[in-house]
Amino acid sequence: MLSHASVVWTSTRYVIQQDENGMRQRAWPAHIDLWPTWVMLGAAVIATCVQIVSLLTLCGPVRHLHESRLRTWAVFFSSVFGIAAWIAAAVYFKIQDTKGKTSWDLWSWSCGHKSLQNGKMSFEIMCVEMQATFYSSIVVGIFEIISLAIFGSILRKARKEYIRITVEKI
């Protein structure tokens, strides 16, 4: 959704449109803060890359990485980093949106100008996309936390069983 929003902004940033009162204006303000969009998009790209690498460790030539001791630490640190990235991106995305008219970003501008439309885009649809992005980042962050908790409990259970087996053999 964010890549779509970025493409829409890039292709319509110089478009002149007419509002409901008949006044002509630019579709986007001259100075718009794209950092919230890039931060959220960066968190999504990094998370996707980490998940792809994780999936690749289940396949053929790099399967030994999945079976190594490094895996435990890699899963732990990548999960903690993912959680931190999603939380930071979501918080920054929301903080920038609440600034509103003092510092426009794609989300605040599109939600503040829902009634404006031109032949190329609808700000109302863009607003819905941005809201969905924010709520999706929260859901992904929650899934990351749940996944880390499940991984930790499985690891803890496995270590208890390992200790029990070792003590029983003595």
Secondary structure, DSSP 8 states (H G I E B T S, - for coil): -HHHHHHHHHHHTT-EEE-TTS-EEESS-SS-B-HHHHHHHHHHHHHHHHHHHHHHTTSGGGHHHHTSTHHHHHHHHHHHHHHHHHHHHHHHHHHHHHHGGGS-BHHHHHHHTTT-B-SS-BHHHHHHHHHHHHHHHHHHHHHHHHHHHHHHHHHHHHHHHHHHHHHHH-
